[in-house]
Amino acid sequence: GAGVSQSPSNKVTEKGKDVELRCDPISGHTALYWYRQSLGQGLEFLIYFQGNSAPDKSGLPSDRFSAERTGGSVSTLTIQRTQQEDSAVYLCASSLPDRNTEAFFGQGTRLTVV
Amino acid sequence: GEDVEQSLFLSVREGDSSVINCTYTDSSSTYLYWYKQEPGAGLQLLTYIFSNMDMKQDQRLTVLLNKKDKHLSLRIADTQTGDSAIYFCAESFYNQGGKLIFGQGTELSVKP
């Protein structure tokens, strides 16, 4: 596709349920990032994939959060046993592998935990 | 550790200049960025500056970097109502790939 695509655009889930958020990066972009945007918290780094290297998971807030990237393309962010504080917009971005190339962001998935 | 701070709100009149400020704590950053987020839209890269530069100008945008004070600013000349958005500064680091550390964002409101 032309840009980074995220699905669903909105997700409402009950506390305690698991959710999966999907990101389709721009074709050819080997770097993929997940960020979380919470009200009053700004943008928080979650995880970074670069090619076949081990992902940088240093931003994941708890072991309820995990992410994988299959075939170096599509990525899924999974949140288990969701809590109300997980409510946020989850943004995915992708870029070329060079250190300073523009990261293109998707529109985000708005997650609401009720 | 890494910490990036911005003031939360700025209001200006159309035609005036806007200056959005950002401070950061980690001096090992390699690049510093300004992103724009319009309502209901994703983040858009506006401009960036390499950490050994002092200034970068791009049409109506001027970025100033004071490494000694760890202070970054974005000046928008002749601000228009279409510039109303949230502006985020961010930094990246040599040994951390393209990972970005963002500030909280400054909401710019441009009044006619």
Interface residues (C-beta under 8 A of the other chain):
Chain A: V4 A31 Y33 Y35 G40 Q41 G42 L43 E44 F45 Y48 Q50 D56 L91 A93 S95 R99 N100 T101 E102 A103 F105 G106 Q107 G108
Chain B: T30 Y31 A41 G42 L43 Q44 L45 Y48 F50 F88 A90 S92 Y94 Q96 G97 G98 K99 L100 I101 F102 G103 Q104 G105
